[in-house]
Amino acid sequence: MKQEHLMSPTPSTSAQQDVASPVHGAASPRLDREATSSGASAANGTSRAGDRSGTVRKGLALLPLLAEHPDGATAKQLVEDSGYAFSTCYRLLSTLVDEGYAEFEPETKRYRLGLLLFAMGQRVASARGWAGTALPVMREVVEATGESCLLAVLDGDRFLTVHTVDGPHHRTTTDPGDRGELHTSALGRALLAFSDPQTREHLVETIEMPARTENSLTDRDGLRAELGRVREQGWALQDQEHDGGMAALAVPVLSPGAPVRAALALAAPVHRCDPHELVQHLPLLREAADRLAALLPQRR
């Protein structure tokens, strides 16, 4: 009896096949558990990777929102701007501060972009040669005209201010890193008018066209007609359409056979220099744009 109790019956050949080859029969519980565990681990890994990717995107999305508040923004403002839950926004801001991408002022409880981003931007500008090449040319324009000079590039559905040199009598209303509307600004119109046709038409059809002043152009057909005039004459002008009391003249920075690379502008308060007086500086501005076209490194 004892011997019979210790010995197990020899399974039949078919039973052996069922145990050894789950493909031909029911899988063993152990293999089921391993497969389930492996699948769950893979799913969890994918989920965690997706979570990390989503978190990075959310954190990065806060940076341009912070850029819209040069004097700083409260967490409440950024929650409203981003649409994030307060806890999510607060956690992301804390990480940005810890890593140097943002700063927090305890006295005002406001967040602003950190100096790390400024340093990174300076490295990019230096690597592309824009600062060392563009600023001397722009300073010459300011010295010759007495007005402020601005350089901008097309950045999605806005213009991005790259450099500014203030005139002796006033400072510009935009700073490097600022983004502005295309339809109301001389810079934006020059960039739009000399973009490739597909890009130009897409932007004319899709950009928002809010009125910044009572003089702003807000009609798409009117914008198309204006861009046609800009292309024909080779320069763009705005008279208190982008900022009240300010006028600007802009020309494209063009390289042969290439899309528009940038736009160069003169800006002045209308109480001292009306738009027609600005146009008198057109030959000088065009000469400066031609120099920049030859000197500036290609954007990649």
C-alpha positions in Angstrom: 0.0 0.0 0.0 2.8 2.3 0.9 4.6 1.7 -2.4 1.4 2.2 -4.3 0.9 5.5 -2.5 4.4 6.8 -3.4 4.1 5.9 -7.1 2.1 7.9 -9.6 0.4 6.2 -12.5 2.3 6.6 -15.8 0.3 9.1 -17.9 -0.8 8.0 -21.4 1.1 9.3 -24.4 -1.8 11.6 -25.3 -1.8 13.0 -21.7 2.0 13.6 -21.9 1.5 15.5 -25.1 -1.2 17.6 -23.5 1.1 18.6 -20.7 4.3 19.0 -22.7 2.7 20.7 -25.7 0.2 23.3 -24.7 -0.4 24.1 -28.4 -2.2 20.8 -28.8 -4.3 21.1 -25.6 -5.0 23.3 -22.6 -2.0 25.3 -21.4 -0.6 24.7 -18.0 -1.7 27.1 -15.3 1.9 28.1 -14.8 2.4 29.0 -18.4 -0.9 30.9 -18.3 0.2 32.9 -15.3 3.6 33.7 -17.0 2.0 34.7 -20.2 -0.5 36.9 -18.3 2.3 38.4 -16.2 4.4 39.1 -19.3 1.6 40.7 -21.2 0.7 42.8 -18.2 4.3 43.9 -17.8 4.5 44.9 -21.5 1.2 46.7 -21.2 2.3 48.5 -18.1 5.6 49.4 -19.7 3.8 50.8 -22.7 1.5 52.7 -20.4 4.3 54.1 -18.4 6.1 55.2 -21.5 3.0 56.9 -22.7 2.5 58.6 -19.4 6.0 59.9 -19.5 5.6 61.2 -23.0 2.4 62.9 -22.1 3.9 64.5 -19.1 6.8 65.8 -21.1 4.5 67.3 -23.7 2.4 69.0 -21.0 5.5 70.4 -19.3 6.8 71.7 -22.6 3.5 73.3 -23.4 3.8 75.5 -20.3 7.0 77.1 -21.6 5.3 79.2 -24.4 2.5 80.1 -22.0 5.1 81.4 -19.5 6.7 83.3 -22.4 3.4 85.2 -22.9 3.9 86.6 -19.4 7.3 88.4 -19.3 6.5 89.8 -15.9 5.5 86.4 -14.5 2.3 84.5 -14.1 0.6 83.0 -11.1 -0.3 79.3 -11.0 -4.0 80.2 -11.3 -3.3 82.1 -14.6 -1.3 79.2 -16.0 -4.1 76.8 -15.0 -6.6 79.0 -16.9 -4.2 79.3 -19.9 -3.4 75.6 -20.1 -6.6 74.0 -19.1 -4.7 71.6 -16.8 -5.9 70.6 -13.4 -4.3 72.7 -10.7 -2.5 69.8 -9.2 -1.1 68.8 -12.6 0.0 72.4 -13.4 1.6 72.9 -10.0 3.5 69.6 -10.3 4.8 70.5 -13.8 5.8 74.0 -12.7 7.7 72.6 -9.7 9.6 70.3 -12.0 10.4 73.2 -14.4 11.7 75.3 -11.5 13.8 72.4 -10.1 15.4 71.9 -13.5 16.0 75.6 -14.2 13.6 76.1 -17.0 11.4 78.3 -14.9 11.8 80.6 -11.8 9.4 81.2 -8.9 9.3 84.5 -7.0 7.9 83.8 -3.5 7.1 87.4 -2.9 4.7 87.7 -5.9 3.9 84.0 -6.2 4.7 84.3 -9.9 6.5 82.0 -12.3 8.6 83.2 -15.2 11.0 81.6 -17.7 14.3 80.7 -16.3 17.7 81.9 -17.3 18.6 78.4 -18.6 16.3 79.0 -21.6 17.9 82.3 -22.2 21.3 80.7 -22.2 20.1 78.0 -24.6 18.6 80.5 -26.9 21.9 82.5 -27.0 23.8 79.3 -27.9 21.4 78.6 -30.8 21.7 82.2 -32.0 25.4 82.0 -31.8 25.6 78.7 -33.5 23.6 80.0 -36.4 25.6 83.2 -36.6 22.5 85.4 -36.4 23.6 87.6 -33.5 27.1 88.4 -34.7 25.9 88.9 -38.3 22.6 90.7 -38.0 23.1 93.1 -35.1 26.0 95.1 -36.6 23.9 95.6 -39.8 20.9 96.6 -37.8 22.8 99.1 -35.7 24.0 100.8 -38.8 20.4 101.2 -39.9 19.5 102.7 -36.6 22.4 105.1 -36.7 21.5 106.2 -40.2 17.8 106.6 -39.6 17.3 107.3 -35.9 14.5 104.7 -35.8 14.3 101.3 -34.2 15.1 98.2 -36.3 13.7 94.7 -36.0 14.4 91.3 -37.5 11.9 88.5 -37.5 11.3 85.1 -39.0 8.1 83.1 -39.8 7.2 80.8 -36.9 4.1 78.8 -37.6 1.2 81.2 -37.7 3.1 84.1 -36.2 6.2 86.1 -36.7 9.0 85.5 -34.2 11.2 88.5 -33.2 14.8 87.5 -33.5 16.7 90.7 -32.8 15.8 94.4 -32.1 17.9 97.5 -31.9 16.2 100.4 -30.3 16.4 103.9 -31.7 17.7 106.8 -29.6 14.3 108.2 -28.9 12.2 105.2 -28.0 12.3 101.4 -27.5 10.5 98.9 -29.7 7.2 97.4 -28.6 8.5 93.9 -29.2 11.4 92.0 -27.7 13.5 89.0 -29.0 11.4 85.9 -28.5 8.1 87.7 -28.8 5.6 86.3 -31.4 3.1 88.5 -33.2 0.2 88.5 -35.6 1.0 88.3 -39.3 -2.0 90.2 -40.6 -1.6 93.4 -38.7 2.2 93.9 -38.8 4.6 95.0 -41.5 6.9 92.2 -40.5 4.2 89.6 -40.8 2.9 90.9 -44.1 6.4 90.9 -45.6 6.9 87.3 -44.4 3.5 86.2 -45.7 3.8 87.9 -49.0 7.1 86.3 -49.9 6.4 82.8 -48.5 5.9 80.1 -51.0 2.3 80.2 -52.5 1.1 77.0 -50.7 2.3 78.3 -47.3 0.9 81.8 -47.9 -2.6 80.6 -48.9 -2.8 78.1 -46.1 -2.0 80.9 -43.6 -4.3 83.4 -45.1 -7.1 80.8 -44.9 -6.4 79.6 -41.3 -4.8 82.3 -39.2 -7.0 84.1 -36.6 -7.4 87.8 -37.5 -8.3 89.7 -34.4 -8.4 93.5 -34.5 -5.4 94.8 -32.4 -6.5 98.4 -33.0 -9.3 100.2 -34.7 -7.2 100.4 -37.9 -6.5 96.6 -38.1 -7.2 94.7 -41.2 -9.4 91.8 -40.3 -10.8 90.7 -43.7 -9.2 87.7 -45.5 -9.9 89.0 -49.0 -8.5 92.4 -48.0 -5.4 90.6 -46.7 -4.9 88.8 -50.0 -5.2 92.0 -51.9 -2.7 93.7 -49.5 -0.2 90.8 -49.8 -0.5 91.1 -53.6 0.5 94.8 -53.3 3.4 93.9 -51.0 4.7 91.4 -53.5 4.5 93.8 -56.4 6.2 96.7 -54.6 8.6 94.7 -52.5 7.8 96.2 -49.1 5.1 96.3 -46.5 3.8 99.1 -44.4 1.4 99.4 -41.4 0.0 102.5 -39.9 -1.2 102.0 -36.3 -2.7 98.6 -37.2 -0.5 96.5 -34.9 0.1 98.9 -32.1 -1.6 102.2 -31.5 0.6 105.2 -32.3 3.2 103.1 -34.1 4.1 102.7 -37.8 6.5 100.3 -39.4 8.1 99.6 -42.8 9.3 96.1 -43.6 11.2 94.4 -46.4 11.9 90.6 -47.0 15.3 89.1 -46.6 15.5 87.0 -49.7 18.1 84.6 -51.1 18.0 83.7 -54.8 15.8 80.7 -55.4 14.9 80.3 -51.8 11.9 81.1 -49.7 11.8 84.2 -47.6 14.4 83.9 -44.8 13.4 86.8 -42.6 11.9 90.3 -42.6 13.7 93.5 -41.6 11.7 96.5 -40.4 11.9 100.1 -39.2 9.5 101.1 -36.5 8.7 104.6 -35.3 6.0 106.5 -33.3 3.7 108.4 -35.7 3.9 111.6 -33.8 7.5 111.9 -34.9 7.7 110.0 -38.1 4.6 109.2 -40.2 4.5 106.2 -42.5 5.3 108.2 -45.6 8.5 109.5 -44.0 9.4 105.9 -43.1 9.2 105.0 -46.8 11.9 107.5 -47.5 14.3 105.1 -45.7 13.3 102.2 -48.1 16.6 102.2 -50.1 18.7 101.9 -47.0 16.5 99.2 -45.5 16.6 97.2 -48.8 20.4 97.5 -48.9 20.6 96.2 -45.3 18.3 93.3 -46.2 20.4 92.4 -49.2 23.5 92.3 -46.9 21.8 90.1 -44.4 20.7 87.7 -47.2 24.3 87.3 -48.2 25.7 87.1 -44.7 23.2 85.1 -42.6 23.7 81.4 -42.4 21.0 79.2 -43.8 18.3 78.1 -41.4 18.0 74.4 -41.0 
